[in-house]
Amino acid sequence: MKILYEQLLVDQLQKLMKASTERIWIASPYIGGISAISRVLGNKWQTPSEISVRLLTDLSVCSQISFKTLETFFKSGKVNTLRGLHAKIYVIDDSVIIASANLTETAFSRRYEMGVLLEGQEAKEAIARFDLWWKEKSTPVSLQMIKEIESRCAPEPTQPQDGNGLANLWNLPPQPNANPISSGQGKLGDFDFFVECYKHLSGIYTRRCQRIAPNIPIFLEIDGLLDYLFHHDGQPSYEYARTANNTILPPRTITNIDAEIIRCAENYNRWVDAGNDISWRWDRSQIIQNLLSHEAVLLINRKGLREVLDCLNCMNSRPGNKEGFLKPENNKLIDIRRNLNMLLHGEDDIKIRMVRCKKALKHFGDSSVQELVGFYFPDQYPLRNGNSNAGLRYFGYDVSI
């Protein structure tokens, strides 16, 4: 055990964060603004990777929490709330810092804080306790929960309020480069956040609009809506996609999202009534489920793989990727079978499996991995590609594209 205080506390946390490869788990009842937190933690936790990111906080003290930071943690990992949380714990890989410092700029730069660095068996005990609180004592936080609590709290101040009048004591590094997964980058990194945004949109659509195709999963019907807004009705979401010169518009600002979804859904309904089919998504989903079942995926041949790829919108829009994926010199059949089996039937977190699959297979990028997961698990995960990302940003959700 090592005692940490003042600048030593700041420097040790920064050192551990820069070297992290496995997990970044933080417990803190107070959460500062995202710019300040980036100075405290750096931005490695925001970078798409296989690092497990968890934030444990207490949403009952919403006046001391930055909801922008919560959303950023949501994009990078998972957020849970534990009523009565007072501990401040920083788990980085197999090391643990237990300190008096909340996750705020003020705590690490303007206050006299102290903590201890635990390693070895002592760290294992602390990690196990954090994991127990996470799994058995706390509640997962959804985007809907964040939005509801945020609406009941006072607007977030533009400057930190808890350290007014305190002198700067300890040096924090300058703010690192822009968040790697905000507004257009790192589509796998914010997958959990994307799913929550999709659920939020689907929830409003289900409550306020008449289902067009109640016999297919709601996520597939919503995909039809987002595709409609990208290609039809004046293509209103098209400008929120990434352009050829990488220009990215910020998400649209909407004062009444319910009314906007209702308006778009009515136009979408009329378009379907005019004879446009959306049920092909369910047909493709069933084809993929049959070809890549637990029993079939390890026996699939290249003809079957082509049939799978023919179901993916992104592969049909970029046929060169389809042919490149199927070439034996790019991807051996045994590697394709093994990685698709891992992706669809593995036990690790789905985002980790997607990252691994993307790295292992050539010509199988972000959209291919996420579309395949959406088609195979249509009740659990939405289809994700450039059209759906642009559609969500059109409705005001800050997902990557």
Backbone torsions as a table, in degrees:
resi	resn	phi	psi	omega
1	MET	NA	137.3	-179.0
2	LYS	-126.6	133.0	178.7
3	ILE	-80.6	131.6	179.0
4	LEU	-118.9	140.0	179.2
5	TYR	-159.2	156.6	174.7
6	GLU	50.0	-131.0	-176.6
7	GLN	-64.5	-30.2	179.5
8	LEU	-62.1	-36.1	178.1
9	LEU	-65.0	-46.1	178.6
10	VAL	-60.3	-48.6	-175.0
11	ASP	-66.1	-39.4	-179.1
12	GLN	-66.8	-40.8	178.8
13	LEU	-64.2	-44.3	178.5
14	GLN	-60.9	-42.6	-179.7
15	LYS	-61.3	-45.6	179.8
16	LEU	-65.8	-41.2	-178.4
17	MET	-63.1	-42.0	-178.3
18	LYS	-65.0	-30.7	-176.5
19	ALA	-94.1	-0.2	-173.3
20	SER	-64.3	141.0	178.6
21	THR	-136.6	-16.5	-171.5
22	GLU	-116.0	-53.5	-177.0
23	ARG	-151.2	149.7	171.2
24	ILE	-134.0	102.0	-178.6
25	TRP	-117.0	126.7	-176.4
26	ILE	-129.1	135.0	172.5
27	ALA	-119.2	123.5	179.6
28	SER	-161.5	127.8	178.2
29	PRO	-72.0	-30.9	178.6
30	TYR	-103.9	135.5	-177.6
31	ILE	-129.4	121.5	-178.6
32	GLY	-82.1	178.6	179.8
33	GLY	-65.5	157.7	-171.8
34	ILE	-65.3	-37.1	178.9
35	SER	-63.8	-43.1	179.6
36	ALA	-66.5	-41.9	-178.6
37	ILE	-65.1	-33.3	177.6
38	SER	-65.5	-31.5	175.8
39	ARG	-71.2	-35.2	-179.1
40	VAL	-74.3	-46.2	-171.5
41	LEU	-102.0	-12.0	-168.3
42	GLY	77.3	-164.9	-179.3
43	ASN	-124.5	13.3	-179.5
44	LYS	-63.4	-33.0	-179.6
45	TRP	-68.2	-16.8	179.4
46	GLN	-94.4	-3.7	-175.3
47	THR	-89.2	130.0	178.1
48	PRO	-54.3	122.7	-177.6
49	SER	-165.4	-173.3	177.5
50	GLU	-92.9	8.1	178.2
51	ILE	-70.0	131.1	175.7
52	SER	-79.4	120.8	-178.8
53	VAL	-115.1	124.3	177.5
54	ARG	-132.4	140.4	171.4
55	LEU	-125.3	121.2	177.4
56	LEU	-109.8	120.8	-177.8
57	THR	-140.8	-172.1	179.3
58	ASP	-127.4	101.4	-175.6
59	LEU	-70.2	-7.9	177.3
60	SER	-72.7	-14.3	176.9
61	VAL	-106.8	54.3	-170.3
62	CYS	-64.5	-21.3	-179.9
63	SER	-67.0	-17.0	-178.3
64	GLN	-111.1	21.3	-177.0
65	ILE	-126.1	133.3	173.2
66	SER	-86.2	117.3	-178.9
67	PHE	-74.4	-24.6	173.8
68	LYS	-64.6	-40.7	177.4
69	THR	-66.3	-40.0	177.4
70	LEU	-57.5	-45.7	-179.9
71	GLU	-63.1	-36.1	179.3
72	THR	-67.4	-41.8	174.6
73	PHE	-62.9	-36.4	179.0
74	PHE	-60.8	-39.2	179.2
75	LYS	-68.4	-32.8	-175.0
76	SER	-88.8	-26.9	-175.0
77	GLY	-163.5	-124.8	-176.6
78	LYS	-135.4	151.0	179.6
79	VAL	-126.4	132.0	174.1
80	ASN	-123.8	154.8	176.0
81	THR	-116.9	137.6	-179.9
82	LEU	-131.5	105.7	-178.5
83	ARG	-63.2	131.6	-179.0
84	GLY	90.1	2.8	178.7
85	LEU	-61.3	130.5	174.9
86	HIS	-129.1	-18.4	-178.3
87	ALA	-68.0	148.4	172.8
88	LYS	-120.0	109.0	-172.1
89	ILE	-128.8	136.1	178.9
90	TYR	-127.0	103.1	179.6
91	VAL	-99.5	116.1	177.6
92	ILE	-124.3	111.4	-174.5
93	ASP	54.6	-118.5	-178.3
94	ASP	-105.2	15.6	176.7
95	SER	-112.4	151.8	-178.2
96	VAL	-135.5	132.2	169.1
97	ILE	-110.0	121.8	172.3
98	ILE	-110.3	119.8	-170.6
99	ALA	-140.1	171.5	174.6
100	SER	-82.9	-9.7	-170.9
101	ALA	-84.8	123.5	169.2
102	ASN	-69.6	166.6	178.9
103	LEU	-81.9	71.1	178.8
104	THR	-139.4	156.1	176.8
105	GLU	-63.6	-39.2	-179.5
106	THR	-59.2	-44.6	-177.8
107	ALA	-60.6	-40.0	-174.0
108	PHE	-92.2	-6.3	-178.5
109	SER	-128.8	-18.4	-173.8
110	ARG	-127.3	-1.0	-178.3
111	ARG	-122.2	157.0	176.0
112	TYR	-88.2	98.4	-177.7
113	GLU	-111.8	158.4	178.6
114	MET	-143.8	151.7	178.3
115	GLY	-158.4	-177.1	178.0
116	VAL	-129.9	145.6	174.2
117	LEU	-100.1	121.8	179.2
118	LEU	-108.5	139.1	176.0
119	GLU	-140.4	168.8	178.9
120	GLY	66.1	-140.3	-176.4
121	GLN	-62.9	-37.8	179.2
122	GLU	-61.3	-40.4	178.6
123	ALA	-66.4	-39.6	-179.8
124	LYS	-59.0	-40.7	179.7
125	GLU	-64.9	-41.8	179.2
126	ALA	-67.2	-40.4	178.7
127	ILE	-63.7	-41.7	178.9
128	ALA	-62.8	-38.7	179.1
129	ARG	-68.2	-42.1	175.7
130	PHE	-57.3	-46.9	-177.7
131	ASP	-62.4	-38.0	178.1
132	LEU	-65.9	-46.0	177.1
133	TRP	-58.2	-41.6	-177.4
134	TRP	-64.2	-47.3	-172.4
135	LYS	-85.0	-30.5	-171.5
136	GLU	-115.7	-22.2	-173.7
137	LYS	-109.9	-23.9	-173.1
138	SER	-106.6	171.8	-177.4
139	THR	-119.3	130.6	175.7
140	PRO	-59.9	140.8	-179.8
141	VAL	-98.9	129.0	176.8
142	SER	-101.1	163.3	176.1
143	LEU	-61.2	-37.6	178.4
144	GLN	-59.7	-42.1	179.5
145	MET	-63.7	-43.4	178.9
146	ILE	-60.5	-46.3	-178.3
147	LYS	-63.3	-41.4	-178.0
148	GLU	-67.0	-44.3	-179.9
149	ILE	-68.6	-40.1	179.4
150	GLU	-60.4	-37.8	-179.2
151	SER	-67.4	-23.5	-179.2
152	ARG	-90.8	-12.1	-176.2
153	CYS	-97.3	161.8	176.4
154	ALA	-65.2	152.3	178.8
155	PRO	-55.6	143.8	-179.1
156	GLU	-67.6	128.2	179.5
157	PRO	-66.6	149.1	179.9
158	THR	-76.2	-21.5	178.1
159	GLN	-124.2	148.6	179.8
160	PRO	-61.3	137.6	-176.5
161	GLN	-101.5	-21.5	-171.6
162	ASP	-77.1	-11.3	-177.5
163	GLY	-117.9	17.5	-179.4
164	ASN	-57.9	130.1	177.9
165	GLY	89.1	-8.9	180.0
166	LEU	-91.1	138.2	179.2
167	ALA	-75.9	153.0	174.8
168	ASN	-74.0	127.1	-175.7
169	LEU	-110.8	-41.2	-172.4
170	TRP	-121.8	148.8	-174.5
171	ASN	-89.2	125.1	170.8
172	LEU	-102.9	148.4	176.3
173	PRO	-63.0	159.2	174.2
174	PRO	-62.6	161.0	179.6
175	GLN	-62.4	130.1	-179.6
176	PRO	-69.7	178.1	178.6
177	ASN	-56.9	163.7	-175.1
178	ALA	-52.0	147.8	178.0
179	ASN	-47.4	120.2	-175.4
180	PRO	-65.3	-16.0	-176.8
181	ILE	-119.3	18.2	177.5
182	SER	-97.7	143.3	170.7
183	SER	46.3	53.3	165.7
184	GLY	124.0	-1.0	-177.5
185	GLN	-130.5	157.3	172.9
186	GLY	67.8	56.3	-173.1
187	LYS	-62.8	-29.8	176.2
188	LEU	-76.3	-30.1	-177.6
189	GLY	-63.9	-32.9	-178.6
190	ASP	-106.9	27.2	-175.7
191	PHE	-59.4	-45.3	179.9
192	ASP	-60.1	-40.7	178.4
193	PHE	-65.3	-42.0	176.7
194	PHE	-56.7	-46.3	-179.6
195	VAL	-61.0	-42.5	180.0
196	GLU	-65.2	-40.4	176.1
197	CYS	-61.4	-41.5	179.7
198	TYR	-63.8	-41.5	177.8
199	LYS	-64.0	-40.5	179.6
200	HIS	-62.2	-47.3	177.6
201	LEU	-62.3	-44.8	-179.0
202	SER	-63.5	-36.2	179.0
203	GLY	-63.4	-44.2	177.3
204	ILE	-64.4	-44.6	-179.3
205	TYR	-59.7	-44.2	-178.2
206	THR	-66.8	-39.5	-178.6
207	ARG	-74.6	-35.9	-169.1
208	ARG	-107.5	-10.9	-174.8
209	CYS	-126.2	158.0	177.0
210	GLN	-84.2	126.9	177.8
211	ARG	-60.5	137.6	178.1
212	ILE	-86.7	-40.8	-177.2
213	ALA	-133.0	75.4	-176.2
214	PRO	-65.0	-9.9	180.0
215	ASN	-86.6	-2.8	177.3
216	ILE	-118.8	157.4	179.7
217	PRO	-56.2	143.5	-176.0
218	ILE	-59.6	-35.2	-179.3
219	PHE	-62.3	-33.8	179.0
220	LEU	-71.9	-34.8	176.1
221	GLU	-67.5	-39.8	178.0
222	ILE	-66.4	-36.4	175.9
223	ASP	-59.5	-38.4	176.1
224	GLY	-62.2	-40.1	177.7
225	LEU	-62.5	-47.4	-177.8
226	LEU	-67.0	-36.5	176.5
227	ASP	-67.0	-38.1	177.2
228	TYR	-60.9	-44.1	-178.6
229	LEU	-69.1	-23.2	179.8
230	PHE	-82.6	-33.8	-172.7
231	HIS	-111.6	-16.6	-172.6
232	HIS	-133.2	-178.2	175.6
233	ASP	55.6	38.3	-178.8
234	GLY	81.4	5.7	178.9
235	GLN	50.1	55.0	-174.7
236	PRO	-65.6	-27.1	-178.2
237	SER	-88.9	-8.7	-173.7
238	TYR	-59.2	-38.0	-176.5
239	GLU	-69.8	-11.0	179.1
240	TYR	-94.2	5.9	174.0
241	ALA	-86.2	167.8	175.6
242	ARG	-72.8	131.0	-179.0
243	THR	-87.4	174.1	-178.4
244	ALA	-61.5	-31.2	179.2
245	ASN	-97.3	18.5	175.6
246	ASN	68.1	20.8	173.2
247	THR	-72.9	134.2	-177.8
248	ILE	-129.7	119.3	175.3
249	LEU	-76.7	146.3	173.1
250	PRO	-65.3	158.4	177.7
251	PRO	-56.0	147.2	-179.6
252	ARG	-63.9	141.5	176.2
253	THR	-92.2	121.6	-177.1
254	ILE	-126.0	128.5	179.6
255	THR	-83.4	-30.4	-178.9
256	ASN	-134.8	89.0	-174.9
257	ILE	-67.0	-34.3	179.4
258	ASP	-59.0	-48.0	-178.5
259	ALA	-63.3	-38.2	-179.3
260	GLU	-68.2	-40.7	178.2
261	ILE	-65.0	-41.6	178.2
262	ILE	-60.5	-45.8	-179.8
263	ARG	-59.8	-48.0	-178.9
264	CYS	-66.6	-38.0	-179.7
265	ALA	-65.1	-36.0	178.4
266	GLU	-64.9	-41.5	177.0
267	ASN	-66.7	-40.2	177.8
268	TYR	-61.3	-42.9	179.6
269	ASN	-61.5	-44.1	179.2
270	ARG	-63.8	-37.7	179.1
271	TRP	-64.3	-41.8	177.5
272	VAL	-67.0	-41.6	179.0
273	ASP	-62.0	-24.1	179.7
274	ALA	-77.2	0.0	174.8
275	GLY	112.3	6.9	179.9
276	ASN	-86.6	129.7	-172.6
277	ASP	-90.4	137.8	173.2
278	ILE	-120.5	-5.9	-174.6
279	SER	-75.2	-10.3	178.9
280	TRP	-60.2	-24.3	178.3
281	ARG	-63.2	-41.1	178.8
282	TRP	-68.1	-37.1	177.2
283	ASP	-61.8	-44.8	179.6
284	ARG	-66.4	-37.4	178.9
285	SER	-59.6	-43.5	-179.1
286	GLN	-68.2	-36.2	176.5
287	ILE	-61.2	-48.2	-178.7
288	ILE	-64.7	-41.1	178.8
289	GLN	-61.0	-38.2	180.0
290	ASN	-71.8	-43.3	-176.0
291	LEU	-73.6	-26.7	-174.4
292	LEU	-118.0	25.4	175.2
293	SER	-61.3	167.4	-177.6
294	HIS	-56.7	-36.1	-178.4
295	GLU	-80.7	-35.6	-171.8
296	ALA	-85.2	-30.1	-170.8
297	VAL	-63.1	-33.5	-178.3
298	LEU	-79.6	-3.8	178.8
299	LEU	-117.8	-1.8	-172.9
300	ILE	-63.3	143.7	177.3
301	ASN	-106.4	-179.4	-175.7
302	ARG	-69.5	-27.7	174.8
303	LYS	-65.0	-44.4	177.4
304	GLY	-64.8	-37.2	178.0
305	LEU	-63.9	-40.1	177.0
306	ARG	-61.5	-38.2	178.1
307	GLU	-63.2	-38.7	176.8
308	VAL	-64.6	-48.7	-177.3
309	LEU	-63.8	-31.8	178.0
310	ASP	-64.7	-17.6	179.3
311	CYS	-87.0	-13.3	-175.8
312	LEU	-91.1	123.8	-178.6
313	ASN	-59.0	-42.3	-176.4
314	CYS	-65.7	-34.2	178.4
315	MET	-71.5	-34.7	178.7
316	ASN	-71.6	-29.2	178.4
317	SER	-81.3	-18.1	177.5
318	ARG	-131.4	74.7	-174.9
319	PRO	-60.3	-24.0	177.4
320	GLY	-62.3	-35.5	177.0
321	ASN	-67.8	-37.5	178.9
322	LYS	-61.9	-48.9	-179.4
323	GLU	-67.3	-37.6	178.8
324	GLY	-64.6	-38.5	178.5
325	PHE	-63.6	-38.6	-173.5
326	LEU	-80.8	-14.7	-179.0
327	LYS	-67.4	127.8	-178.3
328	PRO	-58.3	-31.5	-179.2
329	GLU	-70.7	-18.8	178.0
330	ASN	-92.2	-43.5	-178.2
331	ASN	-138.8	116.0	175.6
332	LYS	-69.6	145.7	-177.4
333	LEU	-58.6	-39.9	-179.1
334	ILE	-64.7	-34.6	178.6
335	ASP	-71.1	-39.3	178.2
336	ILE	-63.0	-47.9	179.7
337	ARG	-58.0	-47.9	-176.2
338	ARG	-63.6	-42.7	-176.0
339	ASN	-76.8	-34.4	175.2
340	LEU	-69.8	-34.2	175.5
341	ASN	-64.6	-43.8	177.0
342	MET	-62.0	-43.1	-178.4
343	LEU	-62.1	-47.0	-171.7
344	LEU	-93.2	-21.6	-173.6
345	HIS	-129.7	8.9	178.2
346	GLY	-74.6	174.3	-176.2
347	GLU	-108.7	-13.8	178.6
348	ASP	-71.7	169.2	176.8
349	ASP	-53.7	139.6	-174.1
350	ILE	-59.9	-35.4	-179.7
351	LYS	-67.1	-39.5	177.5
352	ILE	-63.8	-41.0	178.9
353	ARG	-64.5	-37.5	179.2
354	MET	-66.2	-42.6	178.5
355	VAL	-60.3	-45.0	-179.6
356	ARG	-62.7	-43.2	-178.4
357	CYS	-65.3	-42.8	179.0
358	LYS	-61.2	-40.6	-179.6
359	LYS	-69.5	-32.2	-172.8
360	ALA	-82.0	-28.8	-173.1
361	LEU	-113.9	131.4	178.7
362	LYS	-78.5	147.5	178.8
363	HIS	62.3	29.4	179.1
364	PHE	-135.0	84.7	-170.8
365	GLY	-93.0	-161.7	-175.3
366	ASP	-54.2	-52.2	-176.5
367	SER	-65.6	-39.9	179.9
368	SER	-61.5	-47.7	-179.3
369	VAL	-61.8	-46.1	-174.1
370	GLN	-75.4	-34.5	174.8
371	GLU	-64.7	-42.9	-178.9
372	LEU	-61.4	-44.3	178.0
373	VAL	-62.1	-40.8	179.4
374	GLY	-66.0	-40.0	178.5
375	PHE	-70.0	-34.8	-178.0
376	TYR	-77.5	-33.4	-180.0
377	PHE	-122.0	64.5	-171.7
378	PRO	-67.4	-19.0	177.0
379	ASP	-86.7	-12.5	-174.2
380	GLN	-112.3	-38.3	-176.8
381	TYR	-129.9	140.0	176.6
382	PRO	-80.9	161.0	170.9
383	LEU	-70.0	139.1	178.9
384	ARG	-131.1	126.3	174.6
385	ASN	-156.2	-173.1	-177.5
386	GLY	-59.8	-35.9	-179.4
387	ASN	-65.9	-43.9	-178.3
388	SER	-71.2	-35.5	176.4
389	ASN	-62.8	-45.5	179.0
390	ALA	-63.3	-38.5	179.4
391	GLY	-63.9	-42.0	178.2
392	LEU	-66.4	-39.3	177.5
393	ARG	-66.3	-31.9	174.7
394	TYR	-61.7	-33.9	178.2
395	PHE	-88.4	6.3	173.0
396	GLY	98.0	4.2	-179.5
397	TYR	-88.5	131.2	-174.6
398	ASP	-88.0	62.8	176.8
399	VAL	-90.2	161.2	177.7
400	SER	-75.9	162.1	177.5
401	ILE	-131.5	NA	NA
